Amino acid sequence: MKPKNKQFTAAGTDIEEVKRLNAASGLTYNQVKARLANQKKN
């Protein structure tokens, strides 16, 4: 579902597009660190 009023930053970046791309990008740095720490324990 697309928002009716797109929000843009001062530089012209589409905020919803950035959120969508971030959600699809995979693990964050901290998530990777946590998984590696858990693997070391086991």
N, C-alpha and C positions, 0 to 999 in steps of 0.2 A: 504494500500500500504506500503510495507516495504522498508526502505531506502537501497540503494545499499551498502554503506559503513557505517557500524554501528560505532557509536562513544562511546567510553568507557572512564571513568574517570581513574585516576592513580590507583585507588583501584580495577578497573575491572568492575565497575557498568555500565550497558547499559543505556545511557542517554535517548534514545527514549522510552525504557520500563518504566523508572521512570516517564517521562512526561505522558505517556499513563495511568499509574496507578493513577497519581495525578488527571488527568482529570476525572477519573471515581470514585474518592473517596468521592464526595459529597461536602458539604459546607465547606468553610474555617472558621476559628475562627472569623475573622472580619465580614464575611457574617452572621454568626449566631448572633453576637452582634448587627448588624444593624437591622436584622429582629426582635429581641427581643425589641430593642428600638422603632421600629415602632409599635409593638403590644402594648407597654405601652402607647403610645400617643393616640391610638384609644380606 
